[in-house]
Amino acid sequence: MSLPFTVKARQRVIYGDTDQMGVVYYANYLRYFELGRLEYFAARGGNYSAMEAAGLGLPVVQANVEYHASAKYEDVVLISTHVSEVRRVSLTFDYEIHREAGGQRLCSGFTVHACVSKAGRPTRLPAELVALLTS
């Protein structure tokens, strides 16, 4: 079995990402997941804005995050992203976030996205989008 196509994005933790305890605020990991998805699309030659202009969206309908260790101000983190499942009207992205220095795993999780029309109705994932994300 071959490994899934994985994209790694690099992000330096800014002060605004941290909480009063000096660690990345838990909800900001979801922003890092979003960065991972954006870089995944770009690496595959896709453009999320073009997809939206064509009348489709991929809103998050489920999110799961497991926290393993804390990232701190000025840490550089690596966000690994891949597509783990494609269904008729949804797809799942998996993520792992590691500290660049030392490679410690900080966070892992997934998001499930529904394919919806401009009217917000579920719609089948277009074949060209499935091919873009999985081939």
Protein Blocks (a to p, Z undefined) as FASTA:
>chain_A
ZZdddddddddddfklpcfkopacfklmmmmmmmmmmmmmmmnopafklmmmnopacddf
bdcdddfbdcdehiacddddddfbdcfkbccdddddddfbhoiafbgcddddddddfkop
acdddfklmmmmmZZ
